[in-house]
């Protein structure tokens, strides 16, 4: 499964979960399931199993059984200790505050994870590495070209492209950019 496919699946899962949540805040189980869907074993296109995740957490210093982790993912256990939350944060490489209902932290984590997913794609990495050595004006030109292509063709099914006026990060010039509609 490609990074874009995984992201679409995760967004759909999160949209479903949004409908189930009465307060608008995600439960611990929803947050864990999102992390499992986004953070994969190195060079693998699948989620960590609870056994793999628990074993890795033990390697990192947090005593976690697969059954306890499974219960957290299913929402059976809902009040883990701070030690367990810190172990989960260490395993997923996110701030422990992600597990508290702070929308700003959750948004930052989601953006970082989306970047990680995108960077798994060899073509995306290749383009990123190739443009890093270019002068700023050339990077800005490539940025405008890419945003124009995304605006015209969308993201090949990854969502519905929507035009949004933004500033080019490379040189501060204004441009139209297509963005994913993510239910915000």
Secondary structure as a PSIPRED ss2 file (coil, helix, strand):
# PSIPRED VFORMAT (PSIPRED V4.0)

   1 X C   1.000  0.000  0.000
   2 X C   1.000  0.000  0.000
   3 X H   0.000  1.000  0.000
   4 X H   0.000  1.000  0.000
   5 X H   0.000  1.000  0.000
   6 X H   0.000  1.000  0.000
   7 X H   0.000  1.000  0.000
   8 X H   0.000  1.000  0.000
   9 X H   0.000  1.000  0.000
  10 X H   0.000  1.000  0.000
  11 X H   0.000  1.000  0.000
  12 X H   0.000  1.000  0.000
  13 X H   0.000  1.000  0.000
  14 X H   0.000  1.000  0.000
  15 X H   0.000  1.000  0.000
  16 X H   0.000  1.000  0.000
  17 X H   0.000  1.000  0.000
  18 X H   0.000  1.000  0.000
  19 X H   0.000  1.000  0.000
  20 X H   0.000  1.000  0.000
  21 X C   1.000  0.000  0.000
  22 X C   1.000  0.000  0.000
  23 X C   1.000  0.000  0.000
  24 X C   1.000  0.000  0.000
  25 X C   1.000  0.000  0.000
  26 X C   1.000  0.000  0.000
  27 X C   1.000  0.000  0.000
  28 X H   0.000  1.000  0.000
  29 X H   0.000  1.000  0.000
  30 X H   0.000  1.000  0.000
  31 X H   0.000  1.000  0.000
  32 X H   0.000  1.000  0.000
  33 X H   0.000  1.000  0.000
  34 X H   0.000  1.000  0.000
  35 X H   0.000  1.000  0.000
  36 X H   0.000  1.000  0.000
  37 X H   0.000  1.000  0.000
  38 X H   0.000  1.000  0.000
  39 X C   1.000  0.000  0.000
  40 X E   0.000  0.000  1.000
  41 X C   1.000  0.000  0.000
  42 X C   1.000  0.000  0.000
  43 X C   1.000  0.000  0.000
  44 X C   1.000  0.000  0.000
  45 X C   1.000  0.000  0.000
  46 X C   1.000  0.000  0.000
  47 X E   0.000  0.000  1.000
  48 X C   1.000  0.000  0.000
  49 X C   1.000  0.000  0.000
  50 X H   0.000  1.000  0.000
  51 X H   0.000  1.000  0.000
  52 X H   0.000  1.000  0.000
  53 X H   0.000  1.000  0.000
  54 X H   0.000  1.000  0.000
  55 X H   0.000  1.000  0.000
  56 X H   0.000  1.000  0.000
  57 X H   0.000  1.000  0.000
  58 X H   0.000  1.000  0.000
  59 X H   0.000  1.000  0.000
  60 X C   1.000  0.000  0.000
  61 X C   1.000  0.000  0.000
  62 X C   1.000  0.000  0.000
  63 X C   1.000  0.000  0.000
  64 X C   1.000  0.000  0.000
  65 X C   1.000  0.000  0.000
  66 X H   0.000  1.000  0.000
  67 X H   0.000  1.000  0.000
  68 X H   0.000  1.000  0.000
  69 X H   0.000  1.000  0.000
  70 X H   0.000  1.000  0.000
  71 X H   0.000  1.000  0.000
  72 X H   0.000  1.000  0.000
  73 X H   0.000  1.000  0.000
  74 X H   0.000  1.000  0.000
  75 X C   1.000  0.000  0.000
  76 X C   1.000  0.000  0.000
  77 X C   1.000  0.000  0.000
  78 X C   1.000  0.000  0.000
  79 X C   1.000  0.000  0.000
  80 X C   1.000  0.000  0.000
  81 X C   1.000  0.000  0.000
  82 X H   0.000  1.000  0.000
  83 X H   0.000  1.000  0.000
  84 X H   0.000  1.000  0.000
  85 X H   0.000  1.000  0.000
  86 X H   0.000  1.000  0.000
  87 X H   0.000  1.000  0.000
  88 X H   0.000  1.000  0.000
  89 X H   0.000  1.000  0.000
  90 X H   0.000  1.000  0.000
  91 X H   0.000  1.000  0.000
  92 X H   0.000  1.000  0.000
  93 X C   1.000  0.000  0.000
  94 X C   1.000  0.000  0.000
  95 X C   1.000  0.000  0.000
  96 X H   0.000  1.000  0.000
  97 X H   0.000  1.000  0.000
  98 X H   0.000  1.000  0.000
  99 X H   0.000  1.000  0.000
 100 X C   1.000  0.000  0.000
 101 X C   1.000  0.000  0.000
 102 X C   1.000  0.000  0.000
 103 X H   0.000  1.000  0.000
 104 X H   0.000  1.000  0.000
 105 X H   0.000  1.000  0.000
 106 X H   0.000  1.000  0.000
 107 X H   0.000  1.000  0.000
 108 X H   0.000  1.000  0.000
 109 X H   0.000  1.000  0.000
 110 X H   0.000  1.000  0.000
 111 X H   0.000  1.000  0.000
 112 X H   0.000  1.000  0.000
 113 X H   0.000  1.000  0.000
 114 X H   0.000  1.000  0.000
 115 X H   0.000  1.000  0.000
 116 X H   0.000  1.000  0.000
 117 X H   0.000  1.000  0.000
 118 X H   0.000  1.000  0.000
 119 X H   0.000  1.000  0.000
 120 X C   1.000  0.000  0.000
 121 X C   1.000  0.000  0.000
 122 X H   0.000  1.000  0.000
 123 X H   0.000  1.000  0.000
 124 X H   0.000  1.000  0.000
 125 X H   0.000  1.000  0.000
 126 X H   0.000  1.000  0.000
 127 X H   0.000  1.000  0.000
 128 X H   0.000  1.000  0.000
 129 X H   0.000  1.000  0.000
 130 X H   0.000  1.000  0.000
 131 X H   0.000  1.000  0.000
 132 X H   0.000  1.000  0.000
 133 X C   1.000  0.000  0.000
 134 X C   1.000  0.000  0.000
 135 X C   1.000  0.000  0.000
 136 X H   0.000  1.000  0.000
 137 X H   0.000  1.000  0.000
 138 X H   0.000  1.000  0.000
 139 X H   0.000  1.000  0.000
 140 X H   0.000  1.000  0.000
 141 X H   0.000  1.000  0.000
 142 X H   0.000  1.000  0.000
 143 X H   0.000  1.000  0.000
 144 X H   0.000  1.000  0.000
 145 X H   0.000  1.000  0.000
 146 X H   0.000  1.000  0.000
 147 X H   0.000  1.000  0.000
 148 X H   0.000  1.000  0.000
 149 X H   0.000  1.000  0.000
 150 X H   0.000  1.000  0.000
 151 X H   0.000  1.000  0.000
 152 X H   0.000  1.000  0.000
 153 X H   0.000  1.000  0.000
 154 X C   1.000  0.000  0.000
 155 X C   1.000  0.000  0.000
 156 X C   1.000  0.000  0.000
 157 X C   1.000  0.000  0.000
 158 X C   1.000  0.000  0.000
 159 X C   1.000  0.000  0.000
 160 X C   1.000  0.000  0.000
 161 X E   0.000  0.000  1.000
 162 X E   0.000  0.000  1.000
 163 X E   0.000  0.000  1.000
 164 X E   0.000  0.000  1.000
 165 X E   0.000  0.000  1.000
 166 X E   0.000  0.000  1.000
 167 X E   0.000  0.000  1.000
 168 X C   1.000  0.000  0.000
 169 X C   1.000  0.000  0.000
 170 X C   1.000  0.000  0.000
 171 X C   1.000  0.000  0.000
 172 X C   1.000  0.000  0.000
 173 X C   1.000  0.000  0.000
 174 X E   0.000  0.000  1.000
 175 X E   0.000  0.000  1.000
 176 X E   0.000  0.000  1.000
 177 X E   0.000  0.000  1.000
 178 X E   0.000  0.000  1.000
 179 X E   0.000  0.000  1.000
 180 X E   0.000  0.000  1.000
 181 X C   1.000  0.000  0.000
 182 X C   1.000  0.000  0.000
 183 X C   1.000  0.000  0.000
 184 X C   1.000  0.000  0.000
